[in-house]
C-alpha cells in the first residue's frame, strides 16, 4: 500500500469518475476506491471529510467536464462563428463516450442531490445552446425549443447503442441544428 498522502484529491476524483462510469454509485465508497487505487482509506480521508464531501466534489468535477469546459471554449468563439461552434459542440458531444453520462443519470434517480446537480447542468447546456442558436439567427422561442431538443437527443443517446451516432448521424445533427435546416 502507498502512503496516505501520495494521492491527490484529483487522483481520487478521477478514480471516482471511472468507477462511477464502470459500475455506478455503489462504487463511490472510500474502501472500494482505496482498493481500486491500491492505497489505504486514510488517503481518501486526507482529502475529503466523508463520502458525501467526495460525492459533492465528484459532481463538481463531472459538471466541469460535462459543461463548464465546453461552455468556456464555446464562449471564446460564439460571437465570431456561432454555427461552427455549435457544430463543434455537437461533434464532441455525440462522439464522446456515454458511460459516465449514463451513470450520472442513473445516479440521479437514486439521489435528490444528484438530481439537482443534473438539472442545473442541463439548464446550463440548454442556455448555451439557446445562445448559440440565437447567434445563428433563430428567434428566442425557436432557439430555446431547438436547444431543448438537441439536449434531449444528447441525453437520449445514453439509452441508444453508440453505433447509432456514427459520423453520418452526427453530420445530420450538425446540419439540422447548426445549419439553416
C-alpha positions in Angstrom: 0.0 0.0 0.0 1.1 3.5 -0.7 1.4 6.3 1.9 -1.8 8.0 2.7 -0.7 11.4 1.3 0.7 10.0 -2.0 -2.6 10.6 -4.0 -4.1 14.0 -4.7 -7.8 14.9 -4.5 -7.7 14.9 -8.3 -6.5 11.3 -8.3 -9.4 10.3 -6.1 -11.9 12.2 -8.2 -10.6 10.7 -11.5 -10.8 7.3 -9.9 -14.3 8.1 -8.8 -15.4 9.1 -12.3 -14.0 5.9 -13.7 -15.7 3.8 -11.0 -19.0 5.6 -11.5 -18.9 5.0 -15.3 -17.9 1.4 -14.8 -20.2 0.3 -12.0 -22.4 3.1 -10.8 -22.7 5.0 -7.5 -22.3 1.8 -5.3 -18.5 2.0 -6.2 -18.2 5.5 -4.7 -17.1 4.4 -1.3 -13.8 5.1 0.4 -12.9 1.4 0.9 -13.9 0.4 -2.6 -12.0 3.2 -4.2 -8.9 2.7 -2.0 -8.8 -1.0 -3.0 -9.0 0.0 -6.7 -6.2 2.5 -6.2 -4.1 0.2 -4.0 -3.9 2.7 -1.1 -5.3 2.9 2.4 -8.6 4.6 3.2 -6.6 7.2 5.1 -5.6 8.8 1.8 -9.3 9.3 1.0 -10.0 11.0 4.3 -6.9 13.1 4.0 -8.6 14.9 1.0 -12.3 14.5 1.9 -14.3 14.9 5.1 -16.5 12.0 4.2 -18.1 10.2 1.3 -20.8 12.9 0.9 -18.0 15.5 0.6 -16.3 13.3 -2.0 -19.5 12.9 -3.9 -20.1 16.6 -4.0 -16.6 17.2 -5.3 -17.2 14.4 -7.9 -20.4 16.1 -9.1 -18.4 19.3 -9.4 -15.7 17.6 -11.5 -18.4 16.0 -13.7 -20.1 19.4 -14.2 -16.7 20.9 -15.1 -16.0 18.2 -17.7 -19.6 17.9 -19.0 -20.5 21.6 -19.3 -18.2 24.2 -17.9 -15.1 23.4 -20.0 -17.2 23.2 -23.3 -19.0 26.4 -22.3 -15.7 28.2 -21.8 -14.5 27.0 -25.1 -17.7 27.9 -26.9 -17.9 31.4 -25.3 -14.5 32.2 -26.7 -15.8 31.5 -30.2 -19.6 32.1 -30.1 -19.9 35.6 -31.4 -17.4 35.2 -34.2 -18.5 31.8 -35.5 -21.7 30.5 -33.7 -22.6 27.9 -36.3 -19.1 26.4 -36.3 -19.0 26.5 -32.5 -22.3 24.7 -32.4 -21.2 22.1 -34.9 -18.0 21.5 -32.9 -20.0 21.1 -29.7 -22.4 18.6 -31.4 -19.5 16.7 -32.8 -17.7 16.5 -29.5 -20.8 15.6 -27.5 -22.1 13.0 -29.9 -18.8 11.3 -30.3 -17.8 11.3 -26.6 -18.1 8.1 -24.5 -21.5 7.9 -22.9 -20.9 5.7 -19.9 -20.3 8.5 -17.5 -23.3 10.5 -18.6 -25.5 7.4 -18.3 -24.1 6.6 -14.9 -24.8 10.1 -13.6 -28.3 9.9 -15.0 -28.9 6.6 -13.2 -27.4 8.0 -10.0 -29.8 11.0 -10.2 -32.7 8.5 -9.9 -31.4 7.5 -6.5 -30.3 10.9 -5.1 -32.1 14.2 -4.9 -28.7 15.9 -4.6 -27.6 14.4 -7.9 -31.0 15.3 -9.4 -30.5 18.9 -8.5 -26.9 18.9 -10.0 -28.1 17.2 -13.2 -31.0 19.7 -13.6 -28.5 22.6 -13.1 -26.2 21.2 -15.7 -29.0 20.6 -18.2 -30.2 24.2 -17.7 -26.6 25.4 -18.5 -26.5 23.2 -21.5 -29.8 24.5 -22.8 -28.8 28.1 -22.1 -25.6 27.7 -24.0 -27.3 26.0 -27.0 -30.1 28.7 -27.0 -27.4 31.4 -27.1 -25.6 29.8 -29.9 -28.8 29.2 -31.9 -29.9 32.9 -31.3 -26.4 34.0 -32.5 -27.0 31.9 -35.7 -30.2 33.8 -36.3 -33.1 31.9 -34.7 -35.6 33.8 -32.6 -35.8 33.2 -28.9 -38.7 30.7 -28.7 -37.4 28.6 -31.7 -33.8 28.7 -30.4 -34.9 27.5 -26.9 -37.1 24.7 -28.4 -34.2 23.6 -30.6 -31.8 23.8 -27.7 -34.1 21.6 -25.6 -34.5 19.1 -28.4 -30.8 18.9 -29.0 -30.1 18.4 -25.3 -32.8 15.7 -25.3 -31.1 14.0 -28.2 -27.8 14.1 -26.4 -29.2 12.7 -23.2 -31.3 10.1 -25.0 -28.1 8.9 -26.7 -27.2 7.2 -23.4 -30.1 4.8 -24.0 -29.2 4.0 -27.5 -26.4 1.9 -28.9 -23.3 4.0 -29.6 -23.2 2.9 -33.2 -26.4 4.8 -33.8 -24.5 8.1 -33.6 -21.8 7.5 -36.0 -20.2 10.1 -38.3 -23.2 10.2 -40.6 -25.7 10.7 -37.8 -23.5 13.4 -36.2 -23.3 15.1 -39.6 -27.1 15.1 -39.9 -27.5 16.6 -36.4 -24.9 19.3 -37.2 -26.8 20.2 -40.5 -30.1 20.2 -38.6 -29.1 22.3 -35.7 -26.0 24.3 -36.8 -27.1 24.8 -40.4 -30.0 26.6 -41.7 -32.2 23.5 -41.6 
